Amino acid sequence: MSDSVDISVFKTFYDPETKIWRGEKTEYNYNPEDSIASLVLKKLLENPDNIGQVCYQTGNELTNMEIAKRTVQVAKYFEKLQLQQCDMIGLCASNTDYIAPLVFGALASGLCISTLDPSFDKDGIKHVYSLTKPRMMFCDGQLYEKVREALDECGLTATKIYTMCDHIEGVPSIMEFFEDDSVDPREFRVPPLKEGVHQSAFIVCTSGTTGLPKGVCISHATFVFNTYAVDNFNGNTFLCFSTLYWVSGLFTLIQGTLGNARRIISTKAFNVDDFFDIVQRYKVNIIMVPPSQIALAVSSDKIAQADLSSLSFCMIGGSAVSYALTEKFRKYAPNAWCVVGYGSSETSGIAVTPSVPNSPVGTLVANVEVRIIDDDGNSLGPNETGELCVRTPLPWKGYYGNPTATKEKYDADGWIYTGDVGYFNDEGVLFLVDRKCDIRKYNNFHFSPTDIELVISELPQVADVCVVGIPHSVHGFLPAACVIKRPDSEISESEIYQYVVDRMQDFEHLRGGVYFVESFPETPSGKVIRRKVAEMCEKLWKEKNGSD
């Protein structure tokens, strides 16, 4: 792996008449009408002896040919079960050996997969699957009782459940799909997609950081469209702890396979000990992580002994990424080139940039358009701050079963309203200010939690920080900071408070307090649940100060 990855395709162009910014126009690498599975099978069969997947916990290795064969076995078994294109199946499972063949086989059958993370409780499972109503369900054996109860309680008693691991006697398992050993993947042809570019491959959840998650429809064409970086994965070892609940897990599985990478999977959620061991043992070149995982790594007292020299490309995204955080990490991973990506489940990738001091979001990815609008919907020009609206050449089916929410998010001209506030500078570089819903007012002055977080992150004793607003009857909201300290750090609340005073405007000062915690409440995807942090800080504030 070279010490940089080719992102030269990412250039931003501005039309002053329409006030629209555009990424570089490029040709599709593949036909957007194609099924993901047809591209995957072709790539697997081109490199049949390549080790495509290694499970860290078991050591099991799968060659591309083995993945291809199992993919076809799954597709043929779905055909035997008489499932039809666009039928829904559910997947709530960790990253185990048979996830890849199940997903690719389901996509080869034209099925849509509603994904969820194993950490969801019964109410969360009920909420999601009462929306998508899968005809068939796949989960880890240890989740079977919880999933069965959830499906029964939302009226899906006829939905059959198959276990992916930890199989239970008397309960169907994924192993039934592999009983026909006579299949030859070289003779199998993936049928054309019934709905072409409109056909959904996955229903994934929104992050749920501000409320109940919605189901985002993601088409085959979206993943076919976003293949501009796969050549960078060829021959490299790729690690991502994400399950298929979120887009980073899907990206790793699909783009990693198309790029002929060796994917390392973990049956367990991220923890720093496993992370360090996997990177060292398998000489991992590429990682895809949220900033919270980088923060946990740099806050570990074991990082100084970890050999992270094999890392050459770190893709970081999912929430705001401070340059201070990436620089702390690069002290221990000196060969790593940290690239920050910005996107959403609804839009896929929007912009990308190397991590640099002023923390921009970067330049637009290929074939993406962006408008910045004010509260009245008027388009704004360079250096004017407003909401980002994004348009891609592909249609979006919206939120599954929720036309009202879709209409609020997606207009008739194809613009998706992101809810993010930002601006472009004169060079066409995109900067984010914050989420519209996260920006608060102190004495009628707007303050951005992200801006304050970036300043606090500069302190070497700080591993991670989340800034929120505490409601106040007089002042509106008081800025407050929840902080995770580095090991053996002796920094005090007053030192952090004073650092912000010295660096920021009066209305940004941490009048709501500074609170040290061991960890933040997070979604399964590693995003901090800011509303829960706000509740924690509000409780601590009232304990200290009483009512306002």
C-alpha positions in Angstrom: 0.0 0.0 0.0 1.4 3.4 -0.9 1.5 6.1 1.7 -1.5 7.9 0.1 -4.7 6.9 -1.7 -5.8 8.4 -4.9 -8.6 10.8 -4.3 -7.7 13.1 -7.2 -11.2 12.6 -8.6 -12.5 14.7 -5.8 -12.6 18.3 -7.0 -15.3 20.9 -6.5 -16.7 23.2 -9.1 -19.1 26.2 -8.5 -21.7 27.7 -10.8 -22.3 31.3 -9.7 -25.6 31.5 -11.7 -27.3 28.5 -10.1 -25.2 28.7 -6.8 -24.7 25.0 -7.1 -21.4 23.2 -6.2 -20.6 20.0 -8.1 -18.1 17.2 -7.8 -16.1 16.0 -10.8 -18.2 14.3 -13.4 -17.0 10.8 -14.0 -18.2 7.8 -15.9 -19.7 4.9 -14.0 -17.3 2.0 -13.5 -20.3 -0.4 -13.8 -23.8 -0.3 -15.2 -26.1 1.2 -12.4 -28.8 -1.2 -13.5 -26.6 -4.1 -12.4 -27.2 -6.1 -9.2 -24.5 -5.8 -6.6 -24.3 -9.6 -6.6 -23.5 -9.9 -10.3 -20.5 -7.6 -9.8 -19.4 -9.4 -6.6 -19.5 -12.8 -8.2 -17.6 -11.7 -11.2 -14.8 -10.2 -9.0 -14.7 -13.3 -6.7 -14.3 -15.6 -9.7 -11.6 -13.4 -11.2 -9.4 -14.0 -8.1 -10.7 -17.4 -6.8 -7.6 -18.3 -4.7 -7.5 -14.9 -2.9 -8.3 -15.1 0.9 -11.3 -12.8 1.0 -12.3 -13.1 4.6 -10.6 -14.1 7.9 -12.5 -14.3 11.2 -10.3 -13.0 14.1 -12.0 -15.1 16.8 -12.0 -18.5 15.0 -9.2 -18.1 12.6 -11.5 -19.4 9.8 -10.4 -18.3 6.3 -12.5 -18.2 3.2 -11.2 -18.0 -0.3 -13.1 -16.0 -2.9 -14.1 -19.2 -4.6 -15.6 -20.5 -1.3 -17.5 -17.3 -0.8 -18.7 -17.5 -4.4 -19.9 -21.1 -4.0 -21.7 -20.4 -0.8 -23.3 -17.3 -2.3 -24.8 -19.4 -5.1 -25.9 -22.0 -2.6 -27.8 -19.3 -0.7 -29.4 -17.9 -3.8 -30.6 -21.3 -5.0 -32.0 -22.1 -1.5 -34.0 -18.9 -1.5 -35.3 -19.9 -4.9 -36.3 -23.3 -3.4 -38.1 -21.5 -0.6 -40.0 -19.5 -3.3 -39.0 -16.1 -2.3 -39.4 -13.5 -5.0 -37.5 -10.4 -6.0 -38.2 -7.4 -3.6 -39.3 -9.7 -0.8 -37.9 -8.6 2.6 -35.6 -10.5 4.9 -34.3 -9.4 8.3 -30.7 -9.6 9.5 -29.7 -9.0 13.2 -26.4 -10.6 13.6 -22.7 -10.1 14.4 -19.9 -10.5 11.8 -19.6 -14.3 11.5 -18.4 -16.6 8.8 -21.6 -16.9 6.9 -22.8 -13.3 6.8 -21.1 -12.5 3.4 -22.6 -15.5 1.6 -26.0 -14.8 3.0 -25.9 -11.2 2.0 -24.5 -11.8 -1.5 -26.9 -14.7 -2.0 -29.9 -12.7 -0.9 -28.9 -9.8 -3.3 -28.4 -12.4 -6.1 -32.1 -13.3 -5.5 -33.2 -9.7 -5.7 -34.2 -9.7 -2.0 -34.1 -6.6 0.2 -32.3 -6.9 3.5 -33.5 -5.0 6.6 -30.4 -4.8 8.9 -30.1 -4.3 12.6 -27.3 -4.5 15.2 -27.3 -7.3 17.8 -27.1 -4.8 20.6 -30.7 -3.6 20.0 -33.2 -4.4 22.8 -36.5 -6.1 22.1 -38.4 -2.7 21.7 -35.8 -1.6 19.1 -36.2 -4.8 17.2 -40.0 -4.5 17.3 -39.9 -0.9 16.1 -37.7 -1.7 13.1 -39.3 -5.0 12.0 -42.9 -3.8 12.5 -41.9 -1.3 9.7 -40.2 -3.6 7.3 -42.1 -6.9 8.1 -39.5 -9.4 6.9 -40.8 -12.7 5.5 -37.7 -14.5 6.9 -35.3 -13.6 9.7 -31.6 -14.3 10.4 -30.0 -13.7 13.8 -27.3 -15.1 16.2 -28.5 -18.0 18.3 -28.0 -16.1 21.5 -30.5 -13.5 20.2 -33.1 -16.0 19.1 -35.5 -15.7 22.1 -35.4 -11.9 22.0 -36.0 -11.7 18.3 -38.7 -14.4 18.4 -40.6 -12.5 21.1 -40.2 -9.2 19.3 -41.5 -10.6 16.0 -44.4 -12.3 17.8 -45.3 -9.1 19.6 -45.5 -7.1 16.3 -47.7 -9.7 14.6 -44.9 -11.5 12.6 -45.6 -14.9 14.1 -45.3 -16.5 10.6 -41.8 -15.1 10.1 -39.3 -18.0 10.2 -36.0 -17.4 12.0 -32.7 -19.0 11.0 -29.7 -18.8 13.3 -26.3 -17.6 12.0 -24.2 -19.0 14.8 -24.6 -20.6 18.3 -27.3 -22.8 16.7 -30.1 -24.1 18.8 -31.6 -27.6 18.6 -34.9 -27.6 16.9 -34.4 -24.1 15.4 -33.5 -23.8 11.6 -30.0 -22.6 10.9 -28.1 -21.1 8.0 -26.4 -24.4 7.5 -29.5 -25.7 5.7 -28.6 -23.3 2.9 -25.3 -25.1 2.1 -26.5 -28.7 1.9 -26.4 -28.8 -2.0 -22.7 -29.2 -2.7 -23.2 -29.7 -6.4 -23.5 -26.0 -7.4 -20.9 -24.4 -9.6 -20.7 -20.6 -9.2 -19.2 -20.3 -12.7 -22.4 -21.5 -14.2 -24.7 -19.3 -12.2 -26.2 -16.1 -13.7 -27.7 -13.4 -11.5 -31.1 -12.4 -12.9 -31.7 -8.7 -13.9 -33.2 -6.5 -11.2 -36.9 -6.2 -11.4 -36.9 -2.5 -10.6 -33.5 -1.6 -12.1 -31.9 1.5 -10.5 -34.9 1.9 -8.2 -34.5 -1.5 -6.5 -33.6 -1.4 -2.8 -30.8 -3.7 -1.7 -30.9 -2.7 2.0 -33.1 -1.0 4.6 -30.7 0.6 7.2 -31.6 2.6 10.2 -30.9 6.3 10.7 -28.6 6.8 13.6 -31.3 7.4 16.2 -29.3 10.0 18.0 -32.3 12.3 18.3 -35.2 9.9 18.2 -36.5 6.6 17.0 -34.7 5.4 13.9 -36.2 5.5 10.4 -35.6 2.9 7.7 -33.5 4.3 4.8 -33.8 2.6 1.5 -30.4 2.0 -0.2 -30.5 0.8 -3.8 -28.1 -1.6 -5.6 -27.3 1.3 -7.8 -26.0 3.4 -4.9 -23.2 0.8 -4.2 -22.6 0.3 -7.9 -22.3 4.1 -8.2 -19.8 4.5 -5.4 -17.0 2.3 -6.7 -14.4 4.9 -7.4 -12.1 3.9 -4.6 -12.1 0.1 -4.9 -8.8 -0.1 -6.8 -7.1 1.2 -3.7 -8.1 -1.9 -1.7 -6.5 -4.5 -4.1 -4.1 -6.7 -2.2 -4.6 -4.9 1.1 -5.9 -6.0 4.5 -9.1 -4.2 5.5 -10.5 -4.0 9.1 -13.9 -2.6 10.2 -15.7 -3.7 13.3 -19.1 -2.5 12.0 -21.9 -5.0 11.6 -24.2 -4.5 8.7 -26.5 -2.4 10.7 -24.8 0.7 9.3 -23.3 1.8 6.0 -19.7 1.5 7.0 -20.2 -2.3 7.5 -21.9 -2.6 4.2 -19.2 -0.5 2.5 -16.5 -2.7 3.9 -18.2 -5.9 2.8 -19.2 -4.8 -0.7 -16.4 -2.4 -1.7 -13.8 -4.6 0.1 -14.9 -7.6 -2.0 -15.0 -5.6 -5.2 -11.6 -4.3 -4.4 -10.1 -7.8 -3.8 -9.1 -7.0 -0.3 -8.6 -9.4 2.6 -11.3 -8.5 5.1 -10.7 -9.2 8.7 -14.0 -9.7 10.6 -14.7 -9.7 14.3 -17.6 -11.4 15.9 -17.4 -9.0 18.8 -17.9 -5.2 18.9 -14.9 -2.9 19.0 -12.6 -3.0 21.9 -9.1 -1.6 22.0 -7.3 -4.9 23.0 -8.8 -6.7 19.9 -8.1 -3.7 17.7 -4.4 -3.6 18.6 -4.0 -7.3 18.3 -5.8 -7.6 14.9 -3.7 -4.8 13.4 -0.5 -6.4 14.6 -1.3 -10.0 13.8 -2.7 -9.4 10.3 -0.6 -6.4 9.4 -3.8 -4.4 8.6 -3.3 -1.7 6.0 -6.8 -0.1 5.9 -9.2 0.7 8.7 -12.7 2.2 8.6 -13.7 3.6 12.0 -15.9 6.3 13.7 -13.9 8.9 15.7 -15.1 7.4 19.0 -13.0 4.3 18.3 -9.9 6.4 17.5 -10.6 8.2 20.8 -10.8 5.0 22.7 -7.5 3.8 21.1 -5.6 7.0 22.0 -7.0 6.9 25.6 -5.7 3.4 26.2 -2.6 3.0 28.2 -1.7 0.1 25.9 -1.3 2.1 22.7 2.3 2.9 23.4 3.2 -0.8 23.2 1.0 -1.5 20.1 2.7 -1.8 16.7 0.4 0.1 14.3 3.1 0.7 11.7 1.3 -1.4 9.0 -1.6 1.1 8.9 -1.4 3.3 5.9 -5.0 4.4 5.3 -7.5 5.3 8.0 -11.0 6.2 6.8 -12.8 8.1 9.6 -16.4 9.3 9.6 -19.8 9.1 11.2 -19.5 12.3 13.2 -17.2 15.3 13.6 -13.5 14.4 13.5 -11.1 16.8 15.0 -7.5 17.2 13.7 -6.3 17.1 17.2 -7.7 13.5 17.6 -6.1 12.3 14.4 -2.8 13.8 15.3 -2.8 12.0 18.6 -3.5 8.8 16.8 -0.8 9.4 14.2 1.9 9.6 17.0 1.4 5.8 17.3 0.5 5.1 13.7 3.1 7.1 11.9 2.5 5.7 8.4 -1.2 6.2 8.5 -2.9 8.7 6.2 -6.1 9.8 7.9 -8.9 10.7 5.6 -12.2 12.1 6.9 -15.4 11.3 5.0 -18.7 13.0 5.2 -22.0 11.5 4.1 -25.2 10.0 5.3 -27.4 6.9 4.9 -29.7 8.9 2.7 -27.1 10.4 0.4 -24.1 8.0 0.7 -20.7 9.9 0.3 -20.8 13.6 0.0 -17.2 14.9 0.6 -13.8 13.7 1.6 -10.6 15.3 2.8 -7.2 14.5 4.4 -7.3 15.4 8.1 -5.9 19.0 8.3 -5.8 21.6 11.1 -8.8 23.7 10.2 -11.0 20.6 10.1 -12.9 21.1 6.8 -15.3 18.5 5.4 -13.4 18.7 2.1 -14.2 18.6 -1.5 -17.2 16.9 -3.1 -17.0 13.3 -4.3 -17.7 12.5 -7.9 -21.1 13.3 -9.5 -22.6 14.9 -6.3 -24.2 18.4 -6.3 -24.7 20.6 -3.2 -26.7 23.7 -2.5 -26.5 25.9 0.6 -29.9 27.4 1.5 -31.2 29.8 4.1 -34.3 29.4 6.3 -36.5 30.6 3.4 -35.0 28.1 0.9 -32.9 30.7 -1.0 -29.6 29.5 -2.4 -26.5 31.0 -0.8 -23.0 31.7 -2.2 -19.5 31.2 -1.0 -18.8 31.9 2.7 -22.5 32.1 3.5 -23.8 29.6 6.1 -27.0 27.6 5.7 -28.4 24.1 5.4 -26.7 21.7 3.0 -28.9 20.1 0.3 -27.4 17.2 -1.7 -28.4 15.7 -5.0 -27.0 12.6 -6.8 -27.7 11.3 -10.3 -29.6 8.4 -8.7 -33.2 8.4 -7.5 -33.9 7.7 -3.8 -36.9 5.7 -2.6 -36.9 7.5 0.7 -37.8 6.2 4.1 -39.4 2.7 4.0 -43.1 2.9 4.7 -42.9 6.6 5.7 -43.9 8.9 2.9 -44.4 11.9 5.2 -40.8 11.8 6.5 -39.6 11.2 2.9 -41.4 14.3 1.6 -39.9 16.4 4.4 -36.4 15.2 3.4 -36.5 14.8 -0.4 -38.0 17.3 -2.8 -39.4 17.0 -6.3 -36.1 18.2 -7.8 -34.1 15.4 -6.2 -32.6 17.5 -3.4 -32.1 15.8 0.0 -32.2 18.1 2.9 -29.4 17.0 5.2 -30.1 19.0 8.4 -26.5 19.9 8.5 -25.4 23.6 8.6 -22.2 24.6 6.7 -20.6 26.7 3.9 -18.1 26.6 1.1 -15.1 28.8 1.1 -13.8 30.6 -2.0 -11.7 27.5 -3.0 -14.8 25.2 -3.0 -13.9 23.5 0.3 -16.9 22.5 2.4 -17.0 23.3 6.1 -19.7 22.1 8.6 -20.9 24.2 11.4 -23.2 21.7 13.1 -26.4 19.8 12.9 -29.4 22.2 12.7 -31.0 20.4 15.6 -27.8 20.6 17.8 -27.2 24.3 17.5 -28.3 26.2 20.6 -28.7 29.8 21.8 -27.2 31.4 24.9 -28.6 34.9 25.4 -29.8 34.8 21.8 -26.3 34.1 20.5 -26.0 30.8 18.5 -23.3 28.4 19.8 -22.1 25.3 18.0 -21.3 22.3 20.2 -18.9 21.0 17.5 -16.9 24.3 17.5 -16.4 24.0 21.3 -15.6 20.3 21.0 -12.8 21.0 18.5 -11.2 23.5 20.9 -11.4 21.2 23.9 -10.0 18.3 21.8 -6.8 20.3 21.3 -5.9 19.5 24.9 -3.5 16.5 25.0 -5.1 15.3 28.2 -8.5 14.9 26.6 -9.4 11.7 24.9 -12.9 12.6 23.8 -15.5 15.3 24.4 -19.2 16.0 23.8 -20.6 19.5 24.2 -24.4 20.0 24.8 -26.7 22.8 25.9 -28.4 22.7 29.4 -31.9 24.3 29.3 -32.1 27.5 31.3 -35.2 29.6 31.9 -33.3 32.9 31.5 -30.4 32.3 29.2 -31.9 29.7 26.8 -29.1 27.0 26.9 -25.8 26.9 28.9 -22.9 25.2 27.1 -21.6 22.2 29.0 -18.9 19.7 28.3 -18.7 15.9 29.0 -15.1 14.9 28.9 -13.2 11.5 28.8 -9.7 12.0 30.1 -6.6 10.3 28.9 -5.2 7.7 31.3 -3.3 9.2 34.2 -4.4 12.7 33.2 -4.8 15.1 36.1 -6.5 17.9 34.1 -9.2 19.6 36.1 -12.7 21.0 35.2 -11.4 24.5 35.8 -8.5 24.1 33.5 -10.8 23.0 30.6 -13.2 25.8 31.5 -10.4 28.4 31.4 -9.0 27.0 28.1 -12.4 27.6 26.4 -12.5 31.1 28.0 -9.1 31.9 26.5 -10.0 30.6 23.1 -13.6 31.4 22.5 -16.4 34.0 22.6 -18.2 34.8 25.8 -21.4 33.1 24.7 -19.4 29.9 24.1 -18.0 29.6 27.6 -18.9 26.4 29.5 -21.4 28.0 32.0 -23.2 24.7 32.1 -20.1 23.0 33.6 -17.5 20.4 32.8 -18.1 16.8 33.8 -15.7 13.9 33.6 -17.1 10.5 32.6 -15.7 7.1 31.7 -17.7 6.7 28.5 -20.5 8.3 26.4 -23.9 6.7 25.6 -23.6 5.6 22.0 -25.6 4.1 19.2 -24.5 0.7 18.0 -22.7 2.5 15.2 -20.5 4.4 17.7 -22.2 7.8 17.4 -22.6 9.7 20.6 -26.2 10.1 21.6 -26.1 13.8 22.3 -29.6 13.9 23.8 -28.6 11.4 26.5 -25.4 13.3 27.2 -27.5 16.4 27.6 -29.8 14.6 30.0 -26.7 13.5 32.0 -25.3 17.0 32.1 -28.7 18.5 33.1 -29.0 16.1 36.0 -25.5 16.9 37.2 -26.1 20.6 36.8 -29.2 20.4 38.9 -27.5 18.4 41.6 -24.8 21.0 41.8 -26.9 24.2 41.3 -30.5 23.3 42.0 -33.2 24.5 39.5 -32.4 27.5 37.4 
